[in-house]
Amino acid sequence: MAKKRPQTKGKQPQLTDGQVPVVGAREPCPCGSGRRYKACHGRAAAHAVTELVHRPFEGLPGEGDWVALRELVPAATVELPLKDGLPDGVPSVSLATVLPMAWPALRRDDGSVLLGLQNDTASGDISRDLADTLQRALTAEPGSPVQARRAPADGPRLQDVLDPDGAFEPIVHAGFEFWVPDSENASTEVSASLERANAAAIPTVKLSGVDSAYWCETPEKNHLRWVMPHPEEQLLDALARLHAAGTSSLGEGTRLVGSFRAHGLTVPVWDLPSGMGAEDIEKPAAEFAERLAAALAVDAPLTPEERRARGGLTNRQVTLS
């Protein structure tokens, strides 16, 4: 018979939620008790109820673009204005889709801050996790990354930290050279990460004529993925009306193929011919936006044909988050 592990009579080291980093269940608990995380502070964490925030970016300027940069866009940056202004020694704060080695944030040598958006987060509120990472990055030593941790349950959210009247204007990049000012002199580790990221990046362009719409190029066909702010049921009804009327496409060879949900918003997706570039879709997208606005204003019940069109759209709908 296996011997029972002796129980420690000493007081378990204290560790607040805000101090608990993300660790594996079988790794040593970071509190220093010597026990595995799952048998120590991880036990309480496993049973904790974390409320899932379905629209974590609601109320922020550019909510649709936040969702797009989180789920759709490989390489992009956005300058973030802070509610209380920039601290001394921090010349700028920018959001980045991805950072080298998947760092949650990076304080550069010049004191500027890059905040990563596409990282896994420890709670059900991405906004709170990102705000916590951002606040720690503002006081980190220049030239150092910021590691992940469990954000305090009562900590601020992005809505509390960012300027609510500030602009949110993403710049989409062809690659990830924005990671380092001088990529030729980057470390071997960062250079390797840069090379892998560039090789995997899908060419993506943000449309200029409509909000939160992104063209992307894939080997077989191109796509337009458009994050829309309208209530889901109302939007699906409007798309069904247009689909049944034969006006849901973006021109010859294009097709509305369905939609997906991401962070509380609906994202319709169109297939495009491989030869159709981002500039070719600008005018058709603007014209579709006008048709959609008219369809959204209709409150009559759907016709049988429109209901069938709606069923086809919802049957192809998935949820990413």
Secondary structure by P-SEA (a helix, b strand, c coil): ccccccccccccccccccccccccccccccccccccccccaaaaaaabbbbbcccccccccaaaaaaaaacccccbbbbbbbcccccccccbbbbbcccccccccccccccbbbbbcccccccccaaaaaaaaaaaaaaccccbbbbbcccccccccccccccccbbbbbbbbccccccccccccccaaaaaaaaaaaaaccbbbbbccccbbbbbbcccbbbbbbbbcccaaaaaaaaaaaaaacccccccccccccccccccbbbbbbbbccccccccaaaaaaaaaaaaaaaaaccccccaaaaaaaaaaaaabbbcc
